[in-house]
Amino acid sequence: MVLTPVSGADVEQLREFLRDADLTLSGLDDETVRLWVERDADGTVVGSTGYECSRDGRDVLVRSVAVAADRRSAGAGTRLARYALDRAADEGAERAWLFSRRSGPFWQGLGFVPADRQALVAALPETQQVRLFLTTGQLDREVAWTRPLGRGLPVAPAPD
């Protein structure tokens, strides 16, 4: 798996990929959002991962973890998610958070546990996704998840 950081020129292609995956598109070009993509031999995005940082850098909001439909069930989602979690830990983040209504078992396999939405908002109020969900009322329909970060934490294999 070769992941490359998303640059300004990549944002529109990533936006199309995430639209097909039915994931949040807001703030993909914001400076607090770290994103990476995996491409096939033709240069088409086939996977993505990333996160948004809190102002103090202690918390991250995992975002944009997606795998092309024809590449699922082979562990790609787990590798992509772990990549983002490892990079966040490398940057000094202590806790990861995310929203997911559909993929709870996947995230639980990576050590995430259900979390209070308001605790997530309190930890990451300035992030693009939190602000969007508050503005649109979507927050009330979301399911929040969290886990501590750090190299060497035990993590069960996640279903993909």
N, C-alpha and C positions, 0 to 999 in steps of 0.2 A: 504494500500500500504506500503510494507516494502522495503525500498531501502538500499542497502549496498554499501559502497565505493568499487570501482574497485581496485583490487590489481594486482600485476604482473601475478599471476596465472590465473586471470580472463580475461586478455587482449585478448587472442586468441578466447575465446568464444564470447566476445563482438565484436571482429572484424568480426566474421562470421555473427553475428546478424545484425550488421550495413551494411555489404556487401549485405545481403538480402534486407535491407531497402534502398539500393542505397545511402548511406551517406558516407562522407569522412572518410577514415581510417588512415590518416597520424597522427603521433604524439600521438596516444592513450596512450603511456607509458611515455610521456614527463612529467616532474615534474610540469609544469605550467598548466597541464590539470587536472581538477577535474571531475571525472566521477562516476556515481552511476548506479546500475542495480537493476531491480526488477526480481525476479525469481518465477516460478510456484512451485507447490509442488514437482515436480521431479527435481528441480534445473535448469531448462532450463530458459535462459534469455527471458523475455517477454516484457521488457521495459528498456529504458536507458535514461539518461539525463546527461548533464554536461556543462562545459565551460572552456575556456582558459583565463588566466589572463594577463593583460598588466604588464609591469615591475613595474609600480608605483601602480598597484592594483586598479586604478580608473575606468578602463574599462574592460569588459569581452566580449568574443566572445562565444555565446551560441553554443553548439555543441551536436551532438549525441542524440537528442531528437527523440526517435523512440518507436513505440508500435507494438507488434506482430499483424499480420493481423487479427487474430481471436478475438482480444481484442479492436479493434478500435470502435469508435462511442459510447463509454461508459464514456468518460471524462478522460481516462487515459493519453492521450497526454497533456491535460491541466494541470493535476496534476503533471506530470513529468516536464513540462516546468516551472511551478510555483515553484517547489521544487528547481530547479537550480537557478532561479532568486532570490528566498529568501536566499539561501546559499550565493550567490554572494553579495547580499546586506548586509548580516550578516558579511561578510569579509571586508566590507567597500567600495565595488565597487559602483560607482555612475551612470554608464551607461552601458547598455547591447547592443550588436550588434549581428547580425547574417547574414548569407547568406541563401537565400531560393528562388529558382525559381518556386517551385510548391505549396508552402503552405502559400502564402501571406495572404489569409483570416483568416487562423488559427492564424498566428502571429499578425495580426491586432486586432483580438479579445482579445489578451493579451496586447494590448496597444502599439504595435510596429507600426512605420510609416516608409515609404520608406526613404532610406538614400543614400547619395552619396558614391559610392564605394571607392573613394579616401579618403574621410573623415574616413571611416572605416580603411583603410590601414594606415592612419596617426596615428590613435588612437591605433592600434594593429599591428604594423609592424613586431614584432618578433614572432607572434603566428605561430604555425605549419600550420594552414589552410591558412592564408594569404600568407605565404612564398610559400606554394605549389601552390596556385592559381596564384601567380605572376610568378613563374618558368615555369608553364605549359601553361600559357596564358588563363587559365580558368576564371580569374578574369573578363575579358571582357564579359563573358556570364552570370555572376552572378547578382543577385538582392540583394542589401543590405537593411537591416532594423535596426532600433534602437529605444530605449526607455530609459527614465531615470529609475533608480532603487530607491527603498526605500520602506520600509514597509508602508502599508496603502494607497498606490497610488490606485486610482480607476481603476479597470480593468473589462471590460465587459466579460461575459462568452465567451469562444472561441469555435467555432465549432470543433468537433474532428474527 
